[in-house]
């Protein structure tokens, strides 16, 4: 029996999202304990938690981390000083928390939705951004974000009308501009799930009519078709390159001209859609066992 003390990390629900994530958390918590693991649900920013008593912290759903990013980074520092093992590794989590990583991947030649970096303290040059992205509609979103927070879908005319609002936000944080991808509305967004680098399952998320956000709390729906082989292979390649040592990884992308174009590489708090695939929760457990049996590495 494994005697390591494990924290399954969640967040304090402020009513922003539906209970779907909590259902997955409760099911996973129960499943892992029934398997004989010592797992406790903990809220990541609860000051009463003694993190030093844990051997392993599983980042499951700290869904509000992007609203409290400074506190989140401080918490990661605390775990690092306490030498608590974090899955996924702290170095990877820090890299993945800021969407600048998409610009990095783009510069390395990966097939990523084209991205223009809008540095904090600068101003949106509307015409220039539209020219760079060669699109008549763009998405503007914070560099540290989730759940479609402060995300705008804008034509050039709408962008000019929203420039003042966006510039105010730019004084507080950096943003990313990307072309609007109509295929998200017409074809949906693929999510490929991997545990310990091994493929587990796939879902296809569709936005509700008239919307571009595929999240379930915005009315998006989830489907489970067999993924095209070339898309799965592309997702697997990304995980092999950029999710080394990760217990879990979710690759979100859209199909353009038969190829997978990366939207997000989710390595912090992705919903894992485990209820959509028979055996997924067992595969997660087996991947976790493999991790627990490995010697802890430096997480800094």
ABEGO torsion letter per residue (X at the ends): XBABBBBBBBBBBAGABBAAAAAAAAAAAAAAAAAGBBBBBBBAABAABBAAABABBBBABBAAAAAAAAAAAAAAAAAAAAGBBBOBBAAAAAAAABAAAAAAAAAAGBBBBBBBBBBBGBBBBAAAAAAAAGBABBBBBBABBBGGBGBBBBBAAAAAAAAAAAAAAAAABBBBBBBBBAAAAAAEBBBBBBBGGBBABBBBBBBBBGBABABAAAGBBBBBBBBBAAAAAAAAAAAAAAABGBABBBBBBBBBGGBBBBABBBAAABBAGAAABBGAAAAAAAAAAAAAABBBBBAX
